Amino acid sequence: MAPVEAPGSAEKPRLTDMEKKSNHIQSEQKRRSAIRDGFDALAEATPGMKGQGRSEAIVLEHSIKYVDSLLERHLKLVALARQHGLDTSAFQMDD
């Protein structure tokens, strides 16, 4: 089936159903690839996850634990700095 032009229109022809389906499939593959790449980058940045076969749920679980440990460490360091009389205003975090 050839593309159909709108009556009285000099614009580009409308896509066929097959072209629309193909475009949708390509867009979905691109979206999934971007998600996969993002999870791969997150896994590489999370200690203990580098180079492992993994599911997205496991990557998220480990990443959350890692971020929580970083936040806890940050709070301990800020408290220690305060104990030593240092100005910690630059290290305050919004809740």
Backbone torsions as a table, in degrees:
resi	resn	phi	psi	omega
1	MET	NA	127.2	-177.7
2	ALA	-80.2	151.0	176.9
3	PRO	-58.2	145.9	-177.4
4	VAL	-109.0	133.2	177.4
5	GLU	-92.5	143.7	176.1
6	ALA	-67.8	142.3	-179.2
7	PRO	-58.6	134.6	177.5
8	GLY	67.5	20.0	-176.9
9	SER	-114.5	134.6	176.7
10	ALA	-100.4	10.0	-179.5
11	GLU	-75.3	174.4	-179.6
12	LYS	-66.0	151.4	-176.9
13	PRO	-66.5	153.2	177.7
14	ARG	-69.5	154.6	179.0
15	LEU	-79.7	147.5	174.8
16	THR	-75.7	167.3	177.2
17	ASP	-59.7	-39.2	-179.8
18	MET	-65.7	-40.8	178.2
19	GLU	-65.8	-40.7	177.7
20	LYS	-61.6	-44.3	-179.9
21	LYS	-63.3	-43.8	179.4
22	SER	-62.1	-44.1	178.4
23	ASN	-62.2	-41.1	179.5
24	HIS	-63.2	-44.6	179.5
25	ILE	-61.7	-44.4	179.2
26	GLN	-63.4	-42.0	178.9
27	SER	-63.1	-42.4	179.9
28	GLU	-65.7	-40.5	177.6
29	GLN	-64.0	-39.9	178.8
30	LYS	-65.2	-42.1	178.8
31	ARG	-62.6	-46.5	-179.9
32	ARG	-63.9	-38.5	178.7
33	SER	-64.5	-41.0	178.7
34	ALA	-64.0	-40.0	177.6
35	ILE	-64.5	-45.6	178.8
36	ARG	-59.3	-45.7	179.4
37	ASP	-61.9	-39.9	178.3
38	GLY	-63.4	-43.1	178.2
39	PHE	-67.3	-36.1	176.5
40	ASP	-62.8	-43.6	179.3
41	ALA	-65.1	-40.4	178.2
42	LEU	-64.0	-41.7	178.9
43	ALA	-64.7	-39.2	179.1
44	GLU	-65.2	-32.2	-178.2
45	ALA	-85.3	-9.6	-177.4
46	THR	-100.8	118.5	-180.0
47	PRO	-54.6	137.7	178.2
48	GLY	87.1	-4.0	-177.6
49	MET	-108.4	-13.0	-174.3
50	LYS	-59.8	126.2	173.6
51	GLY	74.4	8.9	-179.9
52	GLN	-92.3	147.6	168.0
53	GLY	-70.3	134.9	-171.8
54	ARG	-156.8	156.8	173.1
55	SER	-98.2	163.0	179.4
56	GLU	-62.7	-36.2	179.6
57	ALA	-63.0	-40.5	179.9
58	ILE	-68.3	-40.7	177.8
59	VAL	-60.7	-46.3	179.7
60	LEU	-63.0	-44.1	-179.5
61	GLU	-59.9	-48.9	-180.0
62	HIS	-66.0	-38.4	-179.5
63	SER	-66.0	-40.9	177.9
64	ILE	-63.1	-44.2	178.3
65	LYS	-61.1	-40.7	-179.4
66	TYR	-66.2	-45.8	179.4
67	VAL	-63.2	-41.9	176.8
68	ASP	-58.8	-41.8	179.7
69	SER	-66.8	-36.0	177.1
70	LEU	-66.1	-41.4	178.7
71	LEU	-64.3	-42.4	178.1
72	GLU	-61.9	-43.4	179.0
73	ARG	-63.3	-41.7	178.5
74	HIS	-58.4	-48.2	-178.9
75	LEU	-62.1	-39.8	178.5
76	LYS	-65.1	-41.2	179.7
77	LEU	-67.2	-38.9	177.6
78	VAL	-64.2	-43.8	178.8
79	ALA	-62.2	-41.3	178.7
80	LEU	-64.2	-41.6	178.7
81	ALA	-63.0	-40.8	177.8
82	ARG	-62.5	-40.8	179.7
83	GLN	-60.5	-28.7	179.6
84	HIS	-94.0	11.7	174.5
85	GLY	77.0	18.1	-179.7
86	LEU	-86.7	150.2	176.1
87	ASP	-76.4	119.5	-177.8
88	THR	-110.4	12.4	-176.1
89	SER	-60.1	-30.3	179.7
90	ALA	-73.3	-13.2	-176.2
91	PHE	-106.7	6.7	179.6
92	GLN	-70.5	143.9	-179.9
93	MET	-117.5	143.9	175.4
94	ASP	-74.4	144.2	178.0
95	ASP	-79.1	NA	NA
